[in-house]
């Protein structure tokens, strides 16, 4: 199953870091936050990633193209350019597709533009700015057990993120960044059947959290998986500092892979 990660935003609220790099490459404990997110998925067996690139996407491409070299001792034959890696310290069996989805493209259109890389009946979707100890396998199992096109993970911290109105196991209302705060918000970890692509548009103005998800709700096709465990976004410089402090403590709650 493919894991689609939206990596195209400019991260204006983290401008101290994002002047020179895209938000997914802002580091926690010396590794980009997108690496932490991918490690969580990989821990649960999901290792086939599609990254939707936009703002400074070349930085993300460079990171993955040089990943083995940057995390290994190596020897270079300067006359031929041949490189030999010595006991790679961080060898990962991941497949990472890096797709340029446009500089100004909104979230929905970014997902639509990578449809050609999604070859299964079901795929996962998230953003590159929140870490969690969510059991991804249980989320997928929940989605598979319901007759919905989509499932969103709902979390409970008070926030100005996408508001969910929930009845039973279905979402009955979805608003992006509402003025009022409710008990449940979107945690940004989704599972979708392939049919969801029909709700999306290639037009760069298509915002995932607006018309596509709102129509899915109207059709009664967005299920909700309520999660009460650890979840933390990195939307501001202060939140970045807090996550680094947790990592440096030696016991970050999202490090489920160790």
N, C-alpha and C positions, 0 to 999 in steps of 0.2 A: 504494500500500500504506500502510495506517495504521500509525502508530507510537504505541503506548500507553505512557505514562510514569506510573508510580505516584508520586503526589506528596502522599499523605495523612498520612504519619507525623509525629509530633511532634518527632523528633530530640532525645531526652532527653540524649544524650551530647554535644550541642552547645548546651547550655542557655544558654551565654553569648550566643549569637546567636538561639536559637529561642524565647526568651521573648516576642519581639515579632514574629517572622516564622516561616513554615514553613521547614523545612530546604531545600527546593528554591530558596528565595529568598536563601539565604546567599551572599554575593558572593565571586567570585574576580576580581580585577582590575576591580572596579566593576560586574560583571555577575553576575546570579544563576547558580548552577551549572547550573540547568536550561537556561538559555540556551546555555551552552557545550555541553551534551549535544545540544540541538536543532541547534546549528550543525554538529556532526559529522554527524548524520543528513542535514541539508540539503545538506551538501557532497557527499554521495553520491547526492543526488537524491530523498531521502525527506523531504517537506515538509508532510505532512498528519498533524497530531499530535492525540492525545486525552490530555488530562491528567486523571488521577483525583484529584480534590481531597478534602481532609478538614480536618485541623487548619489553621486560619487560611487557608482556601482563598480568602477574600475578598481577601487580599493578592496572591495570584497573579492573580486576576481583575482587580484594579485595575492591576496591572503591564501586562498585555496590552491592556486596554481603553485605557490611556493611552500605549501604547508609542510611537506616532508623535509625539505631543505632547512626550513626555519626551526624545526624541532629535532634536528639530528646533527651529530658531527658529520663532516663530509670532507672528501678530497676532490680537488678539481685539477684536471690536466689542462693547463693553460694553452697548450699548443693545439689541442683538439676540442676543448670544451667539455670533455667527458666528465661526468660527476659520479662519484661513488659514495653512497650513504653508509655510515657506520652505525649499525644497531639502532635503527630509528627508535627514539624514546616514546613516541606517541603514534603508533601505527593504527590507523582507524580503517575499518572495512565499510566505509560509507561511499555512496554514490551521490555526488552533488551536481545538479544541473543549475547553471547560472544563466538566467534569462533576463535580457535587457527589456524591460516593459515600459520604458519611456521616462523622461525626466519629470514631467508635470502630471503624469497619469494618476488618477485616483484609485483607491484600493480595489473596487469591484472590477474595473477594467484591467488592472494588473493580474488578477486571478483569471479573468477570461482569456487573457493573452498567453497564458501558459497551459490552456486546455489541451493543446496538442501533445504536451509532455505527460499528461495524466492518462495512463493506459488501462486503469482498472475501473471497476464499478463504483468504488468508494475511495475517497481521499480525505486527508486531514488538512486543516488550515489553521495557522496561527500568525501572530505578529512577532516581530523580533525585538520585543521590549518588555517581556514579563517572564519571570522564572517561577517555578512551582514544583511541589513534590507530588503532583497529580499522578495517579496510576493511569497511564495512557491506555493500557490494555483494557482496564475496566470501563473507561470511557467508550472505547470502540465496541466492547461487548454490549454495553447499554444501548448504543445506537443500533447495533444489529438486531437487538431484541424488540425494537419499536418499528412501527410502520411510518417513519417520517423521512423526508428528504434530507433534513439537516438536524444536527444536535449541537447545542451551544452549552459550554460549561458555565454555570452560574456560581458566583462567589458572593460573599456577604459583606465585605468591608465597605463602609460609607465612602463614596467616591463620586466624581463627576463623569465617570465613564458611561458607556452605553447602558441605559436602564432597561431592565427586563420586568415585565408584568407576567406572573406565572400563575397558572391554575392547574393543579395536579402535576402532570408530567409534560405539559405543553406550555410554550410561550404564547401568550395572547396579546402581547404588546411589546414593541421594540422601539426605543428612541435613542438616537446618538447624542451623548453628552447633554442630558436634560438639565433644566434649571433647578429642579427639585431632586433631592436625593432619596432613594428608596433602599429597601433592605437587600435586594439582590441586584448585582450588576453582571455584565458580560465579562467573563475572564479571558475571552479571546481565543480559547481552544475549542475548535469546531471539528465535527465530522460531517461530511456531506456525501450523499449519493451523487453520481455523475449527472443526474437530472438537474442539479442546481445550476449547471452552466447555462441552462435555458433562461434563468432569471437574470443573468449578467449580460452586460453589453461591452463591446470592444471600444466604445466611445470613451475617450479619456476622462470624461466628466462623471462616469459611473462610480458612485460611492457605495461600497459593499454594505455599509451600516445603514444606509437609507433605503432607497426604493427596492433593491433586491431582497434584503432581509424583511422589510416591511411587507412585501408581497408574499414572501414565504409564510409569514405569520398569518396574513389574511387567508391564505389557503390552508391553514391548520397543519403546516408541514415542518414547523420548527420545534423540535423537542428540547427539553432542558435536563441537563445532568447537574444536579446541585452538589457542590463540593465545599466542604468546610475546613479543608486542610490549608497548608501554606500556599500563598500566592502573593507575589510582589512585582509591581511594574517598576520601570525605570524611565519616568517621564521628565524628571527634573534633576538638576545637579545634586541636590540634597539626597534624593533617592539613590543616585549612583554612589554617593559617599556611604550611605547606609548599607547598601549591598556589599560594597568593598569591606566595610567593617565586619559584616557577618562572615564573609569569606575569610578574612584575616583572623577571625576568632578560632578558625579550625573546625567549626561545626555549622556551616551554612545549611539551612533546612532543605534547600532544593538539590543538594548534592546526593541524589539517590543512587548514583552509580558507584559509590564507595561506601 
